[in-house]
Amino acid sequence: QVQLVESGGGLVQAGGSLRLSCAASGNIFSINVMGWYRQAPGKQRELVATITSGGTTNYRDSVKGRFTISRDNAKNTVYLQMNSLKPEDTAVYYCNSQVNGIVVSWGRGTQVTVSS
């Protein structure tokens, strides 16, 4: 079993930056992909970015050039650096872990609020 704990959310003005962290523990050796997702009030959860164990990244179009996903294998932690934040980035951000295309764990989420 994999446990995920997010941190780093908060309130920031438009144009500002935040860095989210997702610390993994437990049976992490089989994880292929780590991902960040978000869910705004009244909307479905959506993919923000993913990173494979080999370091390949993928982003939704609306965050390309502004967000960067990275991982520190020594710390079993995945990061999401968010720059040039917009009010439409306001959401609860979740990380998940995947093994062979199957989601095996979700974190509890961290709130990001961007004021205009």
C-alpha positions as MATLAB code, in Angstrom:
seq = 'QVQLVESGGGLVQAGGSLRLSCAASGNIFSINVMGWYRQAPGKQRELVATITSGGTTNYRDSVKGRFTISRDNAKNTVYLQMNSLKPEDTAVYYCNSQVNGIVVSWGRGTQVTVSS';
ca = [
       0.000    0.000    0.000;
       1.159    3.539   -0.819;
       0.464    6.562    1.352;
       0.592   10.055   -0.136;
       0.631   13.347    1.751;
       0.373   16.678   -0.051;
       1.525   20.024    1.291;
       2.314   23.525    0.102;
      -1.087   24.882   -0.792;
      -2.312   28.310    0.250;
      -3.636   31.692   -0.808;
      -1.702   33.664   -3.404;
      -2.395   36.640   -5.640;
      -2.677   36.234   -9.379;
       0.768   36.126  -10.939;
       2.296   34.570   -7.839;
       3.886   31.173   -7.270;
       3.450   28.136   -5.065;
       5.276   24.825   -4.812;
       3.302   21.748   -3.876;
       4.918   18.626   -2.450;
       3.692   15.052   -2.377;
       5.545   12.695   -0.050;
       5.135    8.978   -0.706;
       5.636    6.153    1.749;
       4.892    2.458    1.936;
       5.237    0.117   -1.026;
       6.639    2.723   -3.418;
       8.985    0.518   -5.427;
       6.343   -0.575   -7.934;
       5.118    2.952   -8.747;
       5.469    3.820  -12.443;
       3.818    7.212  -12.571;
       3.063   10.009  -10.129;
       0.492   12.603  -11.011;
      -1.034   15.869   -9.873;
      -4.764   16.423  -10.386;
      -7.090   19.211   -9.315;
     -10.750   19.691   -8.636;
     -12.494   23.035   -8.558;
     -15.910   23.465   -6.889;
     -18.646   22.034   -9.070;
     -16.201   20.585  -11.586;
     -14.730   17.187  -12.273;
     -11.250   16.248  -11.168;
      -8.791   16.909  -13.976;
      -5.241   15.961  -14.790;
      -2.649   18.669  -14.252;
       0.677   16.886  -14.785;
       2.322   13.477  -14.560;
       5.865   12.210  -14.308;
       7.100    8.675  -14.953;
       9.772    6.804  -13.054;
      12.078    7.646  -15.978;
      11.368   11.344  -15.715;
       9.034   11.775  -18.700;
       6.523   14.535  -18.023;
       3.099   15.408  -19.352;
       0.976   18.533  -18.778;
      -2.514   19.740  -19.537;
      -2.396   22.504  -22.124;
      -3.589   25.274  -19.794;
      -0.590   24.895  -17.453;
       2.175   24.310  -19.990;
       4.941   26.864  -19.558;
       3.690   27.817  -16.092;
       3.806   24.582  -14.045;
       6.696   22.158  -13.649;
       6.465   18.663  -12.191;
       9.597   17.063  -10.781;
      10.624   14.277   -8.434;
      13.300   13.664   -5.840;
      13.737    9.911   -5.647;
      15.967   10.132   -2.576;
      13.131   11.840   -0.690;
      10.308    9.872   -2.344;
       8.701   13.200   -3.103;
       7.090   14.728   -6.181;
       6.790   18.479   -6.589;
       4.591   20.796   -8.605;
       6.092   24.248   -9.096;
       3.318   26.609  -10.103;
       4.215   30.027  -11.507;
       2.135   32.828  -13.027;
      -0.911   31.539  -11.175;
      -4.365   32.545  -12.389;
      -7.705   32.633  -10.547;
      -8.832   29.700  -12.699;
      -6.069   27.593  -11.098;
      -8.015   27.719   -7.824;
      -8.814   24.147   -6.784;
      -7.970   21.346   -4.408;
      -4.820   19.693   -5.735;
      -4.333   15.956   -5.294;
      -1.451   13.679   -6.082;
      -1.780   10.049   -7.028;
       0.409    7.070   -7.725;
      -0.048    4.605  -10.557;
       1.231    1.099  -11.168;
       0.988   -0.186  -14.731;
      -1.720    2.337  -15.572;
      -3.812    1.682  -12.480;
      -4.239    4.331   -9.785;
      -3.267    2.745   -6.489;
      -3.409    5.690   -4.120;
      -4.635    9.263   -3.730;
      -3.587   11.888   -1.243;
      -6.128   13.923    0.705;
      -5.449   17.087   -1.252;
      -4.230   20.600   -0.588;
      -6.190   23.781   -1.292;
      -4.794   26.350   -3.711;
      -6.618   29.682   -3.904;
      -5.568   32.374   -6.363;
      -7.084   35.818   -5.827;
      -7.551   38.302   -8.640;
];
